Amino acid sequence: MQTKLAQLDDIELRELVFDSPEQALRMDLTPQDLLEKAMTALSSTERTKLRRSKDKGREDRDDLYAVLRAAFVCHLGVTIDGTPMVVPTVYGFDDDYLYLHGSVASRSLTQPAATVCVTVTVVDGLVLARSLFEHSINYRSAMIYGVPQVLADPWDKLDALRIVTEHVTPGQWNYARRPSTKELAATTMLAIPLTEASVKTRGGPPDDADSPDAALGLWAGELPLRSAWQKPVPDPALPAGTEVPAHIAQRASPSP
Ligand SMILES: Cc1cc2nc3c(=O)[nH]c(=O)nc-3n(C[C@H](O)[C@H](O)[C@H](O)COP(=O)(O)OP(=O)(O)OC[C@H]3O[C@@H](n4cnc5c(N)ncnc54)[C@H](O)[C@@H]3O)c2cc1C
């Protein structure tokens, strides 16, 4: 990413980092400051600019990575023959790309080069207010726009598959049998640049504590939601005595 950013001139960098030219001019930044800001800031394009609840927006790239780390299922939004299609699918990521994979027969993965929209959602709980109007959700979510690159080189595909596998099930790449040449050929692997993305989060209690509804005497607060891995269930076809590998057992009962 640093290499790509270093190719931009001062104006292009300012456009990437700031919402408006006025804001850019107010900031007295050296080219090195700009480069550093561009590397950590999330883009603010016409598409990713939050129009509602701007206070919930997060501008740091690390916030994007934190949301991506917290989940492994995303929703891929594509347009096929003029009709929107939103497909749940697993992902992996590195600093620069989100990786999605699937069958070569999968229509959502094999559209001609066109912009897609991917969302990642983590639900942290319900926000139960005095009024139904103020009910909400505590969440962390990310939205990524981009034109996917189809990885054709088998080594690039393998590396991206490793990234997806290790994101979903750390330790499994070195444990399970790796894809054969035939299996690799049957797999489409997409890399979506993490350059145009937004992050939105909500946390904390309801917003109506200081409204007239507080006098209603109703309970209000948060109902947190946590997902947790459960004890592994062995395949009944396993030969007796086949041990659960440590990387799976540990995940189901993380150390305190
Ligand atoms: C689990 C969950 C449940 C929600 N339930 C509701 C609901 O019931 N009603 C409701 O109105 N809203 C809900 N939201 C918020 C919703 O996702 C939108 O942020 C909000 O509705 C504003 O939508 P908009 O069309 O006005 O987006 P705009 O503000 O016009 O979107 C502009 C840009 O902002 C960014 N953006 C917008 N929303 C998000 C987001 N959630 N995450 C990351 N980037 C974003 C995108 O880049 C988008 O292109 C929920 C969010 C989550 C995660």
The ligand as a Gaussian input file, in Angstrom:
#p B3LYP/6-31G(d) Opt

LIG

0 1
 C      -26.751000      -4.917000      12.756000
 C      -27.212000      -3.576000      12.247000
 C      -28.549000      -3.247000      12.267000
 C      -28.986000      -2.001000      11.814000
 N      -30.323000      -1.718000      11.832000
 C      -30.755000      -0.557000      11.307000
 C      -32.159000      -0.272000      11.218000
 O      -32.997000      -1.081000      11.595000
 N      -32.530000       0.911000      10.688000
 C      -31.622000       1.820000      10.232000
 O      -32.021000       2.894000       9.743000
 N      -30.301000       1.581000      10.297000
 C      -29.863000       0.415000      10.818000
 N      -28.522000       0.161000      10.856000
 C      -27.595000       1.185000      10.355000
 C      -27.502000       1.020000       8.829000
 O      -26.517000       0.021000       8.553000
 C      -27.071000       2.295000       8.120000
 O      -25.841000       2.747000       8.612000
 C      -28.086000       3.424000       8.275000
 O      -29.392000       2.949000       8.033000
 C      -27.767000       4.573000       7.314000
 O      -28.114000       4.095000       6.031000
 P      -28.127000       5.078000       4.786000
 O      -28.781000       4.331000       3.675000
 O      -28.674000       6.394000       5.182000
 O      -26.563000       5.151000       4.509000
 P      -25.680000       6.394000       4.129000
 O      -25.261000       7.099000       5.368000
 O      -26.301000       7.165000       3.002000
 O      -24.440000       5.589000       3.557000
 C      -23.373000       6.273000       2.950000
 C      -22.138000       5.458000       3.113000
 O      -21.847000       5.337000       4.498000
 C      -21.272000       4.080000       4.758000
 N      -22.143000       3.297000       5.678000
 C      -23.463000       3.408000       5.879000
 N      -23.899000       2.530000       6.792000
 C      -22.809000       1.818000       7.169000
 C      -22.604000       0.776000       8.065000
 N      -23.599000       0.231000       8.807000
 N      -21.351000       0.270000       8.216000
 C      -20.315000       0.787000       7.510000
 N      -20.448000       1.791000       6.635000
 C      -21.687000       2.310000       6.465000
 C      -21.168000       3.348000       3.413000
 O      -19.892000       3.565000       2.859000
 C      -22.242000       4.042000       2.588000
 O      -21.983000       3.950000       1.216000
 C      -28.043000      -1.060000      11.313000
 C      -26.690000      -1.400000      11.288000
 C      -26.267000      -2.646000      11.736000
 C      -24.820000      -2.989000      11.669000

